[in-house]
């Protein structure tokens, strides 16, 4: 039985479940694509000085909503969809329970948009509760698995909960650590989560494509390569947080650059050539963008003045973050609605647009006089792929699986 249909044996017998609540990814993706577009356009207007509804928390809103608004929604989709497959016997989250989780996510977004009005304690309680619910649902199968096959996902999520709590503690004056420094660390942890998810996505996608094409080989996402990249990123996060001005951070950035690019060796198979397959190019591009982020930051620390790091960090946020979420949404929307993976010109265009948006955003480091124009243009180009995604896939999310399987 294919991974994408293993959940069928343990699908709950809840009556009158609407299709958009028939599996975890459906309501998330239906809301996530429009929300990404909304937040990006709002930030472009804020950057241009047209509006500012967030008062004293302008930059915090921008970074937090991408990491813990958009980012957590994507992680939720991965967890709610993947855990029942990785651990047969886990009952999928559907129907009323899924609806309540989504309402909590919506409440979190509304509360943080009103952060300049609502008590910080209330905003923190709503948003932290969401991550607690996700961890609680996944804790038993993931962390208590005797084989510890995917426990790193659980530990990474628990770390994100600690960091998010730390962020709110800083905002409320409980801790002295600057909130923006905590969010920088959170971005690094999000990169680790992306690598953990990407390893599993690579295994499923590449092997499914090879099987469909009758290739006589097997793709393995080598753990040691991912572990080395994750260690390098974690070390970069720690050193940047505690010793941000130390030149050793530059070398660690270059080490992370090399370690992340090292993962590309997984695509070099013994018997078959998959390097130039469409999905191989799309998924490997995420690694290239992530590597560039750490490489450019490391080089700036060693050979520049260390003042351009926040611009280069957009290789991670605009680039790796954006492309990974776009690709996961596309892959899940094909595979988990009972359809075969396809590639088309729209997908190629979307990947190219995310690259272009990233380069435009990073180029502000070299053309500060054109910052406003570049930022607005980058934001507009960056949201186009998610508009294309919604146009192509929203019907799939509102229709039963094409293969007749529940979910």
Residue pairs with C-beta under 8 A, 6 or more apart in sequence:
1 8
2 208
3 85
3 204
4 85
4 335
4 336
4 338
5 403
5 405
6 84
6 85
6 88
7 23
7 84
7 85
7 90
7 92
7 407
8 405
8 406
8 407
9 88
10 84
10 88
10 89
10 90
10 91
10 92
11 91
11 92
11 94
11 406
11 407
12 91
12 92
12 94
12 95
14 94
14 95
14 96
17 94
17 95
19 26
19 397
19 398
19 399
19 400
20 26
20 27
20 30
20 397
20 398
21 27
21 94
21 95
21 96
21 98
21 99
22 94
22 400
22 406
22 407
23 80
23 81
23 92
23 94
23 336
23 407
24 76
24 77
24 79
24 80
24 81
24 92
24 93
24 94
24 98
25 77
25 80
25 81
25 332
25 333
25 336
25 397
26 397
26 398
27 98
27 99
27 102
28 73
28 74
28 76
28 77
28 80
28 102
28 105
29 77
29 329
29 332
29 333
29 393
29 397
30 394
30 397
30 398
31 73
31 102
31 105
31 106
32 70
32 73
32 74
32 77
32 325
32 329
33 329
33 386
33 387
33 389
33 390
33 394
34 390
35 69
35 70
35 73
35 109
36 70
36 325
36 383
36 386
37 383
37 386
37 387
39 65
39 66
39 69
39 70
40 379
40 382
40 383
41 379
41 380
41 383
42 51
43 62
43 379
44 375
44 376
44 379
44 380
45 51
46 52
46 54
46 58
46 62
47 372
47 375
47 376
47 379
48 372
48 375
48 376
52 58
53 113
53 116
54 60
54 61
54 113
54 115
54 116
55 115
55 116
56 116
57 115
57 116
57 171
59 180
60 115
60 171
60 179
60 180
60 183
61 112
61 113
61 115
63 180
63 183
63 187
64 112
64 167
64 183
65 109
65 112
66 317
66 321
67 183
67 186
67 187
67 190
68 108
68 127
68 131
68 164
68 186
69 108
69 109
69 112
70 325
71 190
71 321
71 325
72 105
72 130
72 131
72 134
72 160
73 105
74 325
74 328
74 329
75 134
75 157
75 193
75 197
76 101
76 105
76 134
77 328
77 329
77 332
78 197
78 328
79 134
79 137
79 138
79 153
79 157
80 92
80 93
80 98
80 137
81 332
81 336
82 200
83 90
83 137
83 138
83 141
83 142
84 90
84 91
84 92
86 141
86 149
86 150
86 200
87 141
87 142
87 145
89 141
90 141
92 407
93 101
93 137
94 407
101 130
101 133
101 134
104 126
104 129
104 130
104 133
105 130
107 126
108 126
108 127
108 130
111 118
111 122
111 123
111 126
111 127
112 123
112 127
114 123
115 123
120 168
120 171
120 172
121 172
123 168
124 165
124 168
124 171
124 172
127 164
127 168
128 161
128 164
128 165
128 168
131 157
131 160
131 161
131 164
132 161
134 157
135 154
135 157
135 158
135 161
138 153
138 154
138 157
139 154
142 150
142 151
142 153
142 154
143 151
143 154
143 155
145 151
150 200
152 196
152 230
153 193
153 196
153 197
156 189
156 192
156 193
156 196
157 193
159 189
160 186
160 189
160 190
160 193
163 182
163 185
163 186
163 189
164 186
166 175
166 177
166 182
167 179
167 182
167 183
167 186
169 175
170 176
170 177
170 178
170 179
170 182
171 179
181 241
184 237
184 240
184 241
184 313
185 237
185 240
185 241
187 313
187 316
187 317
188 233
188 234
188 236
188 237
188 240
189 237
190 321
191 233
191 290
191 316
191 320
191 321
192 230
192 233
192 234
194 286
194 290
194 320
194 321
194 324
195 226
195 229
195 230
195 233
195 260
195 263
195 290
196 226
196 230
197 324
197 328
198 283
198 286
198 287
198 324
199 221
199 223
199 226
200 221
201 283
201 327
201 328
201 331
202 219
202 221
202 266
202 283
203 219
203 220
203 221
204 335
205 279
205 283
205 331
205 335
205 341
206 219
206 267
206 274
206 277
206 279
206 280
206 283
207 218
207 219
208 335
208 341
209 274
209 277
209 279
209 341
210 217
210 218
210 219
210 272
210 274
212 340
212 341
215 271
215 272
215 274
216 271
216 272
217 269
217 270
217 271
217 272
219 266
219 267
219 269
219 274
220 266
221 263
221 266
222 263
222 265
222 266
225 259
225 262
225 263
225 265
225 266
226 263
228 259
228 262
229 256
229 259
229 260
229 262
229 263
231 259
232 252
232 255
232 256
232 259
232 260
232 294
233 256
233 260
233 294
235 252
235 255
235 256
236 249
236 252
236 253
236 256
236 294
239 246
239 248
239 249
239 252
240 249
243 249
245 306
247 301
247 302
249 298
249 301
250 297
250 298
250 299
250 300
250 301
250 302
250 303
251 298
251 302
252 298
253 294
253 295
253 297
253 298
253 299
253 301
254 294
254 295
254 298
254 299
254 302
255 298
256 291
256 294
256 295
256 298
257 291
257 292
257 294
257 295
257 298
258 291
260 287
260 290
260 291
260 294
261 287
261 288
261 291
263 287
264 284
264 287
264 288
267 274
267 275
267 280
267 284
268 275
274 280
278 343
278 347
278 348
279 331
279 341
279 343
281 351
282 323
282 327
282 343
282 347
282 351
283 327
285 323
285 351
285 355
286 320
286 323
286 324
286 327
287 320
289 315
289 316
289 319
289 320
289 323
289 355
289 358
290 315
290 316
290 319
290 320
292 312
292 315
292 319
293 312
293 313
293 314
293 315
293 316
293 319
293 320
294 316
296 308
296 312
296 315
296 362
297 309
297 312
297 313
300 306
300 307
300 308
300 309
300 312
301 309
308 365
311 361
311 362
311 364
311 365
312 362
312 365
314 358
314 361
314 362
315 358
315 362
318 354
318 357
318 358
318 361
318 362
318 378
318 382
319 354
319 355
319 358
322 354
322 357
322 358
322 382
322 385
323 351
323 354
323 355
326 350
326 351
326 354
326 385
326 386
326 389
329 389
329 393
330 347
330 389
330 393
331 341
333 389
333 393
333 396
333 397
334 340
334 341
334 342
334 396
335 341
336 401
336 407
337 396
337 397
337 399
337 401
337 402
338 401
338 402
338 403
338 404
338 405
339 396
339 402
346 388
346 392
349 385
349 388
350 384
350 385
350 388
350 389
351 385
353 381
353 382
353 384
353 385
354 382
354 385
356 381
357 378
357 379
357 381
357 382
358 378
358 382
360 374
360 377
360 378
360 381
361 374
361 375
361 378
361 382
363 374
364 370
364 371
364 374
364 375
367 374
401 407
